[in-house]
Amino acid sequence: MKVIITDQCMGDRNCNKLCPEVFEYDEDQLKSTVKFDKIPEQYKAVVRQAAAECGADAIEIMDDDE
């Protein structure tokens, strides 16, 4: 699984709060970023939850089979 934060990100940091192991806030870009090129298996479910709960719909998920 690969995850991208789009420019739609409003920087409300909900994903960071939900899964700080994967998401971090970039003060220069004023948006969240992803710490991994490929999401570790143990975080996949919470990353999907973060994407579903993102108010800006800014988290794009690409599964391994895409």
N, CA, C and O atoms as a Maestro MAE file, in Angstrom:
{
 s_m_m2io_version
 :::
 2.0.0
}

f_m_ct {
 s_m_title
 :::
 protein
 m_atom[264] {
  # First column is atom index #
  i_m_mmod_type
  r_m_x_coord
  r_m_y_coord
  r_m_z_coord
  i_m_residue_number
  s_m_chain_name
  s_m_pdb_residue_name
  s_m_pdb_atom_name
  i_m_atomic_number
  :::
  1 25 0.839 -1.175 0.000 1 A "MET " " N  " 7
  2 3 0.000 0.000 0.000 1 A "MET " " CA " 6
  3 2 0.887 1.242 0.000 1 A "MET " " C  " 6
  4 15 1.864 1.335 0.744 1 A "MET " " O  " 8
  5 25 0.521 2.182 -0.848 2 A "LYS " " N  " 7
  6 3 1.201 3.471 -0.889 2 A "LYS " " CA " 6
  7 2 0.163 4.549 -0.588 2 A "LYS " " C  " 6
  8 15 -0.997 4.425 -0.982 2 A "LYS " " O  " 8
  9 25 0.574 5.600 0.105 3 A "VAL " " N  " 7
  10 3 -0.342 6.671 0.487 3 A "VAL " " CA " 6
  11 2 0.240 8.011 0.069 3 A "VAL " " C  " 6
  12 15 1.434 8.268 0.227 3 A "VAL " " O  " 8
  13 25 -0.627 8.855 -0.464 4 A "ILE " " N  " 7
  14 3 -0.242 10.209 -0.858 4 A "ILE " " CA " 6
  15 2 -1.187 11.197 -0.183 4 A "ILE " " C  " 6
  16 15 -2.397 10.978 -0.136 4 A "ILE " " O  " 8
  17 25 -0.633 12.275 0.333 5 A "ILE " " N  " 7
  18 3 -1.435 13.388 0.842 5 A "ILE " " CA " 6
  19 2 -1.497 14.425 -0.279 5 A "ILE " " C  " 6
  20 15 -0.466 14.944 -0.706 5 A "ILE " " O  " 8
  21 25 -2.694 14.723 -0.749 6 A "THR " " N  " 7
  22 3 -2.850 15.664 -1.857 6 A "THR " " CA " 6
  23 2 -2.806 17.108 -1.352 6 A "THR " " C  " 6
  24 15 -2.776 17.364 -0.149 6 A "THR " " O  " 8
  25 25 -2.804 18.030 -2.296 7 A "ASP " " N  " 7
  26 3 -2.804 19.453 -1.954 7 A "ASP " " CA " 6
  27 2 -4.124 19.910 -1.348 7 A "ASP " " C  " 6
  28 15 -4.233 21.053 -0.903 7 A "ASP " " O  " 8
  29 25 -5.123 19.043 -1.323 8 A "GLN " " N  " 7
  30 3 -6.396 19.356 -0.679 8 A "GLN " " CA " 6
  31 2 -6.260 19.389 0.841 8 A "GLN " " C  " 6
  32 15 -7.153 19.887 1.528 8 A "GLN " " O  " 8
  33 25 -5.171 18.873 1.368 9 A "CYS " " N  " 7
  34 3 -4.966 18.812 2.817 9 A "CYS " " CA " 6
  35 2 -5.116 20.203 3.422 9 A "CYS " " C  " 6
  36 15 -4.494 21.163 2.966 9 A "CYS " " O  " 8
  37 25 -5.957 20.297 4.460 10 A "MET " " N  " 7
  38 3 -6.187 21.566 5.146 10 A "MET " " CA " 6
  39 2 -5.315 21.712 6.387 10 A "MET " " C  " 6
  40 15 -5.357 22.742 7.060 10 A "MET " " O  " 8
  41 25 -4.537 20.697 6.687 11 A "GLY " " N  " 7
  42 3 -3.632 20.774 7.821 11 A "GLY " " CA " 6
  43 2 -4.295 20.689 9.178 11 A "GLY " " C  " 6
  44 15 -3.763 21.214 10.156 11 A "GLY " " O  " 8
  45 25 -5.453 20.035 9.259 12 A "ASP " " N  " 7
  46 3 -6.112 19.920 10.562 12 A "ASP " " CA " 6
  47 2 -5.530 18.810 11.433 12 A "ASP " " C  " 6
  48 15 -5.892 18.677 12.602 12 A "ASP " " O  " 8
  49 25 -4.640 18.026 10.869 13 A "ARG " " N  " 7
  50 3 -3.827 17.038 11.591 13 A "ARG " " CA " 6
  51 2 -4.595 15.857 12.176 13 A "ARG " " C  " 6
  52 15 -4.077 15.169 13.057 13 A "ARG " " O  " 8
  53 25 -5.802 15.608 11.714 14 A "ASN " " N  " 7
  54 3 -6.553 14.464 12.235 14 A "ASN " " CA " 6
  55 2 -5.833 13.150 11.967 14 A "ASN " " C  " 6
  56 15 -5.826 12.262 12.819 14 A "ASN " " O  " 8
  57 25 -5.229 13.019 10.792 15 A "CYS " " N  " 7
  58 3 -4.506 11.781 10.483 15 A "CYS " " CA " 6
  59 2 -3.289 11.627 11.394 15 A "CYS " " C  " 6
  60 15 -2.949 10.516 11.803 15 A "CYS " " O  " 8
  61 25 -2.638 12.741 11.708 16 A "ASN " " N  " 7
  62 3 -1.478 12.706 12.601 16 A "ASN " " CA " 6
  63 2 -1.878 12.216 13.989 16 A "ASN " " C  " 6
  64 15 -1.157 11.441 14.617 16 A "ASN " " O  " 8
  65 25 -3.022 12.673 14.453 17 A "LYS " " N  " 7
  66 3 -3.511 12.266 15.772 17 A "LYS " " CA " 6
  67 2 -3.914 10.797 15.771 17 A "LYS " " C  " 6
  68 15 -3.682 10.080 16.745 17 A "LYS " " O  " 8
  69 25 -4.516 10.356 14.676 18 A "LEU " " N  " 7
  70 3 -4.987 8.975 14.582 18 A "LEU " " CA " 6
  71 2 -3.838 7.984 14.431 18 A "LEU " " C  " 6
  72 15 -3.874 6.899 15.011 18 A "LEU " " O  " 8
  73 25 -2.828 8.347 13.662 19 A "CYS " " N  " 7
  74 3 -1.716 7.423 13.403 19 A "CYS " " CA " 6
  75 2 -0.396 8.183 13.249 19 A "CYS " " C  " 6
  76 15 0.101 8.345 12.134 19 A "CYS " " O  " 8
  77 25 0.168 8.647 14.359 20 A "PRO " " N  " 7
  78 3 1.427 9.396 14.292 20 A "PRO " " CA " 6
  79 2 2.607 8.551 13.816 20 A "PRO " " C  " 6
  80 15 3.650 9.091 13.447 20 A "PRO " " O  " 8
  81 25 2.447 7.234 13.824 21 A "GLU " " N  " 7
  82 3 3.507 6.360 13.326 21 A "GLU " " CA " 6
  83 2 3.672 6.490 11.810 21 A "GLU " " C  " 6
  84 15 4.743 6.205 11.274 21 A "GLU " " O  " 8
  85 25 2.618 6.919 11.127 22 A "VAL " " N  " 7
  86 3 2.622 7.007 9.664 22 A "VAL " " CA " 6
  87 2 2.594 8.452 9.167 22 A "VAL " " C  " 6
  88 15 3.280 8.794 8.203 22 A "VAL " " O  " 8
  89 25 1.802 9.294 9.825 23 A "PHE " " N  " 7
  90 3 1.617 10.665 9.361 23 A "PHE " " CA " 6
  91 2 2.345 11.654 10.263 23 A "PHE " " C  " 6
  92 15 2.409 11.477 11.480 23 A "PHE " " O  " 8
  93 25 2.893 12.702 9.641 24 A "GLU " " N  " 7
  94 3 3.494 13.787 10.407 24 A "GLU " " CA " 6
  95 2 3.131 15.105 9.733 24 A "GLU " " C  " 6
  96 15 2.809 15.138 8.546 24 A "GLU " " O  " 8
  97 25 3.185 16.179 10.497 25 A "TYR " " N  " 7
  98 3 2.843 17.495 9.963 25 A "TYR " " CA " 6
  99 2 4.101 18.213 9.527 25 A "TYR " " C  " 6
  100 15 5.085 18.271 10.264 25 A "TYR " " O  " 8
  101 25 4.063 18.755 8.333 26 A "ASP " " N  " 7
  102 3 5.192 19.504 7.788 26 A "ASP " " CA " 6
  103 2 4.889 20.995 7.925 26 A "ASP " " C  " 6
  104 15 4.022 21.528 7.233 26 A "ASP " " O  " 8
  105 25 5.603 21.654 8.813 27 A "GLU " " N  " 7
  106 3 5.381 23.077 9.080 27 A "GLU " " CA " 6
  107 2 5.665 23.944 7.855 27 A "GLU " " C  " 6
  108 15 5.037 24.989 7.684 27 A "GLU " " O  " 8
  109 25 6.594 23.529 7.007 28 A "ASP " " N  " 7
  110 3 6.924 24.310 5.813 28 A "ASP " " CA " 6
  111 2 5.825 24.214 4.750 28 A "ASP " " C  " 6
  112 15 5.466 25.207 4.119 28 A "ASP " " O  " 8
  113 25 5.304 23.007 4.568 29 A "GLN " " N  " 7
  114 3 4.257 22.798 3.560 29 A "GLN " " CA " 6
  115 2 2.859 23.089 4.104 29 A "GLN " " C  " 6
  116 15 1.900 23.217 3.342 29 A "GLN " " O  " 8
  117 25 2.754 23.192 5.430 30 A "LEU " " N  " 7
  118 3 1.475 23.413 6.111 30 A "LEU " " CA " 6
  119 2 0.459 22.323 5.785 30 A "LEU " " C  " 6
  120 15 -0.727 22.589 5.589 30 A "LEU " " O  " 8
  121 25 0.960 21.082 5.732 31 A "LYS " " N  " 7
  122 3 0.083 19.938 5.518 31 A "LYS " " CA " 6
  123 2 0.745 18.688 6.079 31 A "LYS " " C  " 6
  124 15 1.935 18.678 6.392 31 A "LYS " " O  " 8
  125 25 -0.043 17.653 6.195 32 A "SER " " N  " 7
  126 3 0.478 16.376 6.670 32 A "SER " " CA " 6
  127 2 1.268 15.694 5.567 32 A "SER " " C  " 6
  128 15 1.041 15.931 4.380 32 A "SER " " O  " 8
  129 25 2.195 14.847 5.976 33 A "THR " " N  " 7
  130 3 2.988 14.058 5.047 33 A "THR " " CA " 6
  131 2 3.029 12.617 5.542 33 A "THR " " C  " 6
  132 15 2.652 12.323 6.677 33 A "THR " " O  " 8
  133 25 3.491 11.733 4.678 34 A "VAL " " N  " 7
  134 3 3.575 10.306 4.996 34 A "VAL " " CA " 6
  135 2 5.038 9.946 5.227 34 A "VAL " " C  " 6
  136 15 5.909 10.328 4.445 34 A "VAL " " O  " 8
  137 25 5.300 9.216 6.296 35 A "LYS " " N  " 7
  138 3 6.671 8.859 6.670 35 A "LYS " " CA " 6
  139 2 7.247 7.698 5.862 35 A "LYS " " C  " 6
  140 15 8.464 7.513 5.840 35 A "LYS " " O  " 8
  141 25 6.400 6.917 5.202 36 A "PHE " " N  " 7
  142 3 6.846 5.703 4.516 36 A "PHE " " CA " 6
  143 2 6.529 5.752 3.026 36 A "PHE " " C  " 6
  144 15 5.513 6.321 2.625 36 A "PHE " " O  " 8
  145 25 7.387 5.163 2.209 37 A "ASP " " N  " 7
  146 3 7.061 4.963 0.795 37 A "ASP " " CA " 6
  147 2 6.024 3.855 0.660 37 A "ASP " " C  " 6
  148 15 5.098 3.946 -0.145 37 A "ASP " " O  " 8
  149 25 6.195 2.811 1.459 38 A "LYS " " N  " 7
  150 3 5.259 1.692 1.487 38 A "LYS " " CA " 6
  151 2 4.806 1.505 2.933 38 A "LYS " " C  " 6
  152 15 5.633 1.387 3.838 38 A "LYS " " O  " 8
  153 25 3.499 1.478 3.146 39 A "ILE " " N  " 7
  154 3 2.941 1.413 4.496 39 A "ILE " " CA " 6
  155 2 3.143 0.013 5.081 39 A "ILE " " C  " 6
  156 15 2.770 -0.978 4.454 39 A "ILE " " O  " 8
  157 25 3.733 -0.072 6.279 40 A "PRO " " N  " 7
  158 3 3.887 -1.373 6.935 40 A "PRO " " CA " 6
  159 2 2.525 -2.023 7.214 40 A "PRO " " C  " 6
  160 15 1.541 -1.339 7.494 40 A "PRO " " O  " 8
  161 25 2.494 -3.315 7.134 41 A "GLU " " N  " 7
  162 3 1.258 -4.090 7.282 41 A "GLU " " CA " 6
  163 2 0.473 -3.709 8.535 41 A "GLU " " C  " 6
  164 15 -0.751 -3.590 8.479 41 A "GLU " " O  " 8
  165 25 1.150 -3.518 9.655 42 A "GLN " " N  " 7
  166 3 0.455 -3.278 10.920 42 A "GLN " " CA " 6
  167 2 -0.283 -1.941 10.963 42 A "GLN " " C  " 6
  168 15 -1.090 -1.722 11.867 42 A "GLN " " O  " 8
  169 25 -0.028 -1.045 10.013 43 A "TYR " " N  " 7
  170 3 -0.684 0.263 10.004 43 A "TYR " " CA " 6
  171 2 -1.743 0.408 8.918 43 A "TYR " " C  " 6
  172 15 -2.401 1.446 8.842 43 A "TYR " " O  " 8
  173 25 -1.920 -0.588 8.091 44 A "LYS " " N  " 7
  174 3 -2.816 -0.448 6.945 44 A "LYS " " CA " 6
  175 2 -4.257 -0.144 7.347 44 A "LYS " " C  " 6
  176 15 -4.895 0.705 6.725 44 A "LYS " " O  " 8
  177 25 -4.772 -0.802 8.349 45 A "ALA " " N  " 7
  178 3 -6.165 -0.584 8.753 45 A "ALA " " CA " 6
  179 2 -6.379 0.834 9.271 45 A "ALA " " C  " 6
  180 15 -7.368 1.477 8.920 45 A "ALA " " O  " 8
  181 25 -5.474 1.321 10.092 46 A "VAL " " N  " 7
  182 3 -5.639 2.666 10.643 46 A "VAL " " CA " 6
  183 2 -5.413 3.736 9.573 46 A "VAL " " C  " 6
  184 15 -6.000 4.815 9.654 46 A "VAL " " O  " 8
  185 25 -4.582 3.456 8.584 47 A "VAL " " N  " 7
  186 3 -4.401 4.386 7.464 47 A "VAL " " CA " 6
  187 2 -5.695 4.471 6.659 47 A "VAL " " C  " 6
  188 15 -6.092 5.557 6.238 47 A "VAL " " O  " 8
  189 25 -6.348 3.341 6.445 48 A "ARG " " N  " 7
  190 3 -7.645 3.357 5.746 48 A "ARG " " CA " 6
  191 2 -8.677 4.148 6.552 48 A "ARG " " C  " 6
  192 15 -9.483 4.883 5.982 48 A "ARG " " O  " 8
  193 25 -8.648 3.998 7.860 49 A "GLN " " N  " 7
  194 3 -9.554 4.751 8.721 49 A "GLN " " CA " 6
  195 2 -9.269 6.249 8.605 49 A "GLN " " C  " 6
  196 15 -10.196 7.052 8.501 49 A "GLN " " O  " 8
  197 25 -7.999 6.622 8.623 50 A "ALA " " N  " 7
  198 3 -7.623 8.034 8.493 50 A "ALA " " CA " 6
  199 2 -8.111 8.603 7.164 50 A "ALA " " C  " 6
  200 15 -8.597 9.733 7.115 50 A "ALA " " O  " 8
  201 25 -7.986 7.834 6.095 51 A "ALA " " N  " 7
  202 3 -8.454 8.292 4.784 51 A "ALA " " CA " 6
  203 2 -9.969 8.487 4.784 51 A "ALA " " C  " 6
  204 15 -10.477 9.466 4.236 51 A "ALA " " O  " 8
  205 25 -10.682 7.554 5.397 52 A "ALA " " N  " 7
  206 3 -12.141 7.645 5.450 52 A "ALA " " CA " 6
  207 2 -12.605 8.834 6.280 52 A "ALA " " C  " 6
  208 15 -13.640 9.431 5.985 52 A "ALA " " O  " 8
  209 25 -11.847 9.181 7.313 53 A "GLU " " N  " 7
  210 3 -12.231 10.259 8.217 53 A "GLU " " CA " 6
  211 2 -11.669 11.622 7.822 53 A "GLU " " C  " 6
  212 15 -11.987 12.624 8.462 53 A "GLU " " O  " 8
  213 25 -10.847 11.676 6.791 54 A "CYS " " N  " 7
  214 3 -10.237 12.937 6.378 54 A "CYS " " CA " 6
  215 2 -11.308 13.890 5.849 54 A "CYS " " C  " 6
  216 15 -11.965 13.598 4.849 54 A "CYS " " O  " 8
  217 25 -11.480 15.022 6.518 55 A "GLY " " N  " 7
  218 3 -12.493 15.999 6.122 55 A "GLY " " CA " 6
  219 2 -12.226 16.640 4.775 55 A "GLY " " C  " 6
  220 15 -13.157 17.085 4.103 55 A "GLY " " O  " 8
  221 25 -10.972 16.691 4.375 56 A "ALA " " N  " 7
  222 3 -10.604 17.295 3.091 56 A "ALA " " CA " 6
  223 2 -10.517 16.259 1.975 56 A "ALA " " C  " 6
  224 15 -10.279 16.609 0.819 56 A "ALA " " O  " 8
  225 25 -10.708 14.991 2.316 57 A "ASP " " N  " 7
  226 3 -10.573 13.897 1.347 57 A "ASP " " CA " 6
  227 2 -9.216 13.974 0.651 57 A "ASP " " C  " 6
  228 15 -9.115 13.825 -0.567 57 A "ASP " " O  " 8
  229 25 -8.174 14.210 1.456 58 A "ALA " " N  " 7
  230 3 -6.835 14.467 0.921 58 A "ALA " " CA " 6
  231 2 -5.893 13.270 0.981 58 A "ALA " " C  " 6
  232 15 -4.738 13.375 0.571 58 A "ALA " " O  " 8
  233 25 -6.369 12.137 1.484 59 A "ILE " " N  " 7
  234 3 -5.513 10.960 1.601 59 A "ILE " " CA " 6
  235 2 -5.878 9.973 0.502 59 A "ILE " " C  " 6
  236 15 -6.979 9.422 0.486 59 A "ILE " " O  " 8
  237 25 -4.949 9.759 -0.409 60 A "GLU " " N  " 7
  238 3 -5.147 8.806 -1.501 60 A "GLU " " CA " 6
  239 2 -4.386 7.527 -1.196 60 A "GLU " " C  " 6
  240 15 -3.211 7.558 -0.829 60 A "GLU " " O  " 8
  241 25 -5.073 6.406 -1.351 61 A "ILE " " N  " 7
  242 3 -4.478 5.098 -1.093 61 A "ILE " " CA " 6
  243 2 -4.377 4.326 -2.397 61 A "ILE " " C  " 6
  244 15 -5.341 4.233 -3.157 61 A "ILE " " O  " 8
  245 25 -3.205 3.777 -2.642 62 A "MET " " N  " 7
  246 3 -2.992 2.890 -3.777 62 A "MET " " CA " 6
  247 2 -2.588 1.533 -3.220 62 A "MET " " C  " 6
  248 15 -1.528 1.390 -2.611 62 A "MET " " O  " 8
  249 25 -3.432 0.552 -3.432 63 A "ASP " " N  " 7
  250 3 -3.129 -0.787 -2.945 63 A "ASP " " CA " 6
  251 2 -2.008 -1.401 -3.764 63 A "ASP " " C  " 6
  252 15 -1.729 -0.963 -4.880 63 A "ASP " " O  " 8
  253 25 -1.378 -2.404 -3.211 64 A "ASP " " N  " 7
  254 3 -0.231 -3.050 -3.849 64 A "ASP " " CA " 6
  255 2 -0.545 -3.606 -5.232 64 A "ASP " " C  " 6
  256 15 0.346 -3.708 -6.075 64 A "ASP " " O  " 8
  257 25 -1.800 -3.966 -5.472 65 A "ASP " " N  " 7
  258 3 -2.155 -4.555 -6.761 65 A "ASP " " CA " 6
  259 2 -2.481 -3.516 -7.830 65 A "ASP " " C  " 6
  260 15 -2.851 -3.882 -8.945 65 A "ASP " " O  " 8
  261 25 -2.353 -2.250 -7.517 66 A "GLU " " N  " 7
  262 3 -2.640 -1.189 -8.501 66 A "GLU " " CA " 6
  263 2 -1.400 -0.806 -9.263 66 A "GLU " " C  " 6
  264 15 -1.452 0.068 -10.128 66 A "GLU " " O  " 8
  :::
 }
 m_bond[263] {
  # First column is bond index #
  i_m_from
  i_m_to
  i_m_order
  :::
  1 1 2 1
  2 2 3 1
  3 3 4 2
  4 3 5 1
  5 5 6 1
  6 6 7 1
  7 7 8 2
  8 7 9 1
  9 9 10 1
  10 10 11 1
  11 11 12 2
  12 11 13 1
  13 13 14 1
  14 14 15 1
  15 15 16 2
  16 15 17 1
  17 17 18 1
  18 18 19 1
  19 19 20 2
  20 19 21 1
  21 21 22 1
  22 22 23 1
  23 23 24 2
  24 23 25 1
  25 25 26 1
  26 26 27 1
  27 27 28 2
  28 27 29 1
  29 29 30 1
  30 30 31 1
  31 31 32 2
  32 31 33 1
  33 33 34 1
  34 34 35 1
  35 35 36 2
  36 35 37 1
  37 37 38 1
  38 38 39 1
  39 39 40 2
  40 39 41 1
  41 41 42 1
  42 42 43 1
  43 43 44 2
  44 43 45 1
  45 45 46 1
  46 46 47 1
  47 47 48 2
  48 47 49 1
  49 49 50 1
  50 50 51 1
  51 51 52 2
  52 51 53 1
  53 53 54 1
  54 54 55 1
  55 55 56 2
  56 55 57 1
  57 57 58 1
  58 58 59 1
  59 59 60 2
  60 59 61 1
  61 61 62 1
  62 62 63 1
  63 63 64 2
  64 63 65 1
  65 65 66 1
  66 66 67 1
  67 67 68 2
  68 67 69 1
  69 69 70 1
  70 70 71 1
  71 71 72 2
  72 71 73 1
  73 73 74 1
  74 74 75 1
  75 75 76 2
  76 75 77 1
  77 77 78 1
  78 78 79 1
  79 79 80 2
  80 79 81 1
  81 81 82 1
  82 82 83 1
  83 83 84 2
  84 83 85 1
  85 85 86 1
  86 86 87 1
  87 87 88 2
  88 87 89 1
  89 89 90 1
  90 90 91 1
  91 91 92 2
  92 91 93 1
  93 93 94 1
  94 94 95 1
  95 95 96 2
  96 95 97 1
  97 97 98 1
  98 98 99 1
  99 99 100 2
  100 99 101 1
  101 101 102 1
  102 102 103 1
  103 103 104 2
  104 103 105 1
  105 105 106 1
  106 106 107 1
  107 107 108 2
  108 107 109 1
  109 109 110 1
  110 110 111 1
  111 111 112 2
  112 111 113 1
  113 113 114 1
  114 114 115 1
  115 115 116 2
  116 115 117 1
  117 117 118 1
  118 118 119 1
  119 119 120 2
  120 119 121 1
  121 121 122 1
  122 122 123 1
  123 123 124 2
  124 123 125 1
  125 125 126 1
  126 126 127 1
  127 127 128 2
  128 127 129 1
  129 129 130 1
  130 130 131 1
  131 131 132 2
  132 131 133 1
  133 133 134 1
  134 134 135 1
  135 135 136 2
  136 135 137 1
  137 137 138 1
  138 138 139 1
  139 139 140 2
  140 139 141 1
  141 141 142 1
  142 142 143 1
  143 143 144 2
  144 143 145 1
  145 145 146 1
  146 146 147 1
  147 147 148 2
  148 147 149 1
  149 149 150 1
  150 150 151 1
  151 151 152 2
  152 151 153 1
  153 153 154 1
  154 154 155 1
  155 155 156 2
  156 155 157 1
  157 157 158 1
  158 158 159 1
  159 159 160 2
  160 159 161 1
  161 161 162 1
  162 162 163 1
  163 163 164 2
  164 163 165 1
  165 165 166 1
  166 166 167 1
  167 167 168 2
  168 167 169 1
  169 169 170 1
  170 170 171 1
  171 171 172 2
  172 171 173 1
  173 173 174 1
  174 174 175 1
  175 175 176 2
  176 175 177 1
  177 177 178 1
  178 178 179 1
  179 179 180 2
  180 179 181 1
  181 181 182 1
  182 182 183 1
  183 183 184 2
  184 183 185 1
  185 185 186 1
  186 186 187 1
  187 187 188 2
  188 187 189 1
  189 189 190 1
  190 190 191 1
  191 191 192 2
  192 191 193 1
  193 193 194 1
  194 194 195 1
  195 195 196 2
  196 195 197 1
  197 197 198 1
  198 198 199 1
  199 199 200 2
  200 199 201 1
  201 201 202 1
  202 202 203 1
  203 203 204 2
  204 203 205 1
  205 205 206 1
  206 206 207 1
  207 207 208 2
  208 207 209 1
  209 209 210 1
  210 210 211 1
  211 211 212 2
  212 211 213 1
  213 213 214 1
  214 214 215 1
  215 215 216 2
  216 215 217 1
  217 217 218 1
  218 218 219 1
  219 219 220 2
  220 219 221 1
  221 221 222 1
  222 222 223 1
  223 223 224 2
  224 223 225 1
  225 225 226 1
  226 226 227 1
  227 227 228 2
  228 227 229 1
  229 229 230 1
  230 230 231 1
  231 231 232 2
  232 231 233 1
  233 233 234 1
  234 234 235 1
  235 235 236 2
  236 235 237 1
  237 237 238 1
  238 238 239 1
  239 239 240 2
  240 239 241 1
  241 241 242 1
  242 242 243 1
  243 243 244 2
  244 243 245 1
  245 245 246 1
  246 246 247 1
  247 247 248 2
  248 247 249 1
  249 249 250 1
  250 250 251 1
  251 251 252 2
  252 251 253 1
  253 253 254 1
  254 254 255 1
  255 255 256 2
  256 255 257 1
  257 257 258 1
  258 258 259 1
  259 259 260 2
  260 259 261 1
  261 261 262 1
  262 262 263 1
  263 263 264 2
  :::
 }
}
